[in-house]
Amino acid sequence: MTRLKAEAPLIHPDCQITGSTFGAYAEIGAGSRIANSVFGDYSYCDRTCDIANAQIGKFADIASFVRIGATDHPMERASQHHFLYRSASYWEDAGDDADWFGRRAGRTARIGHDTWIGHGAMIKPEVAVGHGAVVASGAIVTKDVAPYTIVGGNTAHVIRRRYTEAAAEQMMDLAWWDWDHDALRAALPDFRQLRAEEFLEKYA
């Protein structure tokens, strides 16, 4: 009996899930908070992640304590405190600022297919992390990350490419992440044993 299922995500204890959807074989680690987000097939996050307003591709690997879509405060106003927009928590006759929350929800972070987001990394709103990219542990990502690129640091900078540009283009054209479950199983020995270039030589 497999642990993960196509029909429903595996959501571990003590998670807070609001306004989010999950693809086949998805998994959400214990104590994570997921809001207004979409997880693609086979994607997972480890424990205690905080992910909001995010579009997560397929086969994304998200380590523990990652934050994606960390929200901002209104620094240009007289105060930046959340009494400005969570007003109903403070006064019975004041509603929350729906426009503010609407703007927040629209600032989507986008994580590509076959990505790896390392432990404790933070990805800011409206940032796109390309297919196959790696974000190192503890990195703070404020700008888009190119496909098949490894970034790290605060603020994140390019460390190196994961593949050559040509191999990266071939892998994106191959788009193995769109293969069905049976095709993935059939190719499993090659995923395990072949280097990327050898895999492309066989399948591209």
C-alpha positions in Angstrom: 0.0 0.0 0.0 1.6 3.3 -1.1 1.8 6.2 1.4 0.8 8.9 -1.2 -2.4 8.8 -3.2 -3.5 10.5 -6.5 -7.0 11.2 -5.0 -6.1 13.4 -2.1 -3.0 15.0 -0.5 -1.4 13.7 2.6 -1.7 16.4 5.1 0.2 15.8 8.4 -1.1 17.0 11.8 -1.5 20.6 13.0 -1.6 22.2 9.5 -3.7 25.3 8.7 -5.0 25.1 5.1 -7.1 27.9 3.6 -8.1 28.6 0.1 -5.6 26.1 -1.4 -5.7 23.1 -3.8 -3.4 20.2 -4.2 -2.5 17.9 -7.1 -2.0 14.2 -7.2 0.5 12.7 -4.7 1.0 16.0 -2.9 2.2 16.1 0.7 2.1 18.8 3.4 4.4 18.5 6.4 3.2 18.8 10.0 2.6 22.3 11.4 2.6 24.0 8.0 0.4 26.9 7.1 -0.8 27.0 3.5 -3.0 29.9 2.2 -4.4 30.9 -1.2 -1.9 28.5 -2.9 -1.9 25.8 -5.6 0.4 22.7 -5.3 1.1 20.8 -8.5 1.2 17.0 -8.7 3.9 15.2 -6.6 5.0 18.4 -4.9 5.5 18.5 -1.1 6.7 20.7 1.7 8.3 19.4 4.8 7.2 20.5 8.4 6.5 24.0 9.6 6.4 25.8 6.2 4.5 29.0 5.7 3.3 29.4 2.1 0.8 32.0 0.9 -0.3 33.3 -2.5 1.8 30.8 -4.3 1.6 28.8 -7.5 3.8 25.6 -6.9 4.6 23.5 -10.0 4.9 19.7 -10.2 7.6 17.8 -8.3 8.6 20.7 -6.2 10.8 19.8 -3.1 10.2 22.3 -0.3 12.3 21.7 2.8 11.3 22.5 6.4 10.8 26.1 7.7 10.5 27.6 4.2 8.5 30.7 3.7 7.0 31.6 0.3 5.1 34.7 -0.3 6.0 36.5 2.9 3.6 39.4 3.1 4.6 43.1 3.4 3.4 45.9 5.7 2.3 49.3 4.4 5.5 51.2 5.0 4.3 54.3 3.1 1.4 54.9 5.5 1.5 56.8 8.8 1.7 53.4 10.5 2.7 50.0 9.2 1.0 48.1 12.0 -1.7 45.6 11.0 -4.4 47.5 12.9 -4.7 49.3 9.6 -6.0 46.3 7.7 -7.0 43.8 10.5 -9.1 46.5 12.0 -12.0 44.3 13.1 -9.7 42.6 15.6 -9.4 46.0 17.4 -12.8 47.8 17.0 -16.3 46.3 16.7 -17.4 49.1 14.4 -14.4 48.8 12.0 -14.1 46.2 9.2 -11.0 44.7 7.8 -9.5 46.3 4.8 -10.6 44.0 2.0 -8.7 45.9 -0.7 -5.4 45.4 1.2 -6.0 41.7 1.5 -7.0 41.5 -2.2 -3.7 43.2 -3.3 -1.7 40.8 -1.1 -3.5 37.7 -2.6 -2.8 39.0 -6.1 1.0 39.1 -5.5 1.7 35.5 -6.5 5.0 33.8 -6.1 5.6 31.1 -8.7 7.7 28.0 -8.2 8.5 25.9 -11.3 8.6 22.2 -11.8 11.3 20.0 -10.3 12.6 22.7 -8.0 14.3 22.3 -4.6 13.8 25.0 -2.0 16.3 24.5 0.9 15.7 24.6 4.6 14.7 28.0 6.0 14.7 29.8 2.6 12.4 32.7 2.0 10.9 33.6 -1.4 9.2 37.0 -1.6 5.9 37.8 -3.3 5.9 38.1 -7.1 9.2 36.2 -7.5 9.4 33.4 -10.0 11.7 30.4 -9.5 12.3 28.7 -12.8 12.0 25.0 -13.6 14.8 22.8 -12.2 16.2 25.6 -10.0 17.7 25.1 -6.6 17.4 27.7 -3.7 20.0 27.1 -1.0 19.2 26.8 2.6 18.6 30.1 4.3 18.5 32.1 1.1 16.3 35.1 0.8 15.1 35.4 -2.8 13.9 38.8 -3.9 14.4 38.5 -7.7 13.4 35.9 -10.3 15.6 32.8 -10.5 16.4 31.4 -14.0 15.6 27.8 -14.8 18.2 25.2 -13.7 20.2 27.8 -11.7 21.4 27.4 -8.1 21.1 30.5 -6.0 22.0 31.2 -2.3 22.7 33.9 0.1 21.0 37.1 1.5 20.0 38.4 -0.8 20.2 35.4 -3.1 22.7 35.5 -6.0 23.7 32.9 -8.6 26.1 30.2 -7.4 26.2 28.2 -10.6 24.1 26.6 -13.3 22.7 23.1 -12.6 23.0 22.1 -16.3 24.4 23.8 -19.3 22.0 26.1 -21.1 21.5 23.6 -23.9 20.8 20.7 -21.5 18.4 23.0 -19.6 16.5 23.9 -22.7 16.3 20.2 -23.7 15.0 19.2 -20.3 12.3 21.9 -20.4 11.4 20.7 -24.0 11.2 17.1 -22.7 9.0 18.2 -19.8 9.1 14.8 -18.1 7.0 16.3 -15.3 4.0 16.0 -17.6 4.5 12.2 -18.1 1.8 10.0 -16.6 2.3 7.9 -13.4 2.9 4.7 -15.4 5.5 6.4 -17.7 7.4 7.7 -14.7 7.4 4.2 -13.1 8.7 2.7 -16.4 11.5 5.3 -16.5 12.4 5.0 -12.8 15.6 3.0 -13.3 16.9 5.7 -15.7 15.9 8.5 -13.3 17.9 6.7 -10.7 21.0 5.8 -12.7 21.5 8.1 -15.6 23.1 11.6 -15.4 21.0 14.3 -16.9 22.8 14.3 -20.2 22.5 10.5 -20.6 18.8 10.8 -19.7 18.3 13.4 -22.4 20.2 11.3 -24.9 17.8 8.4 -24.3 14.5 10.3 -24.0 14.8 13.7 -25.7 
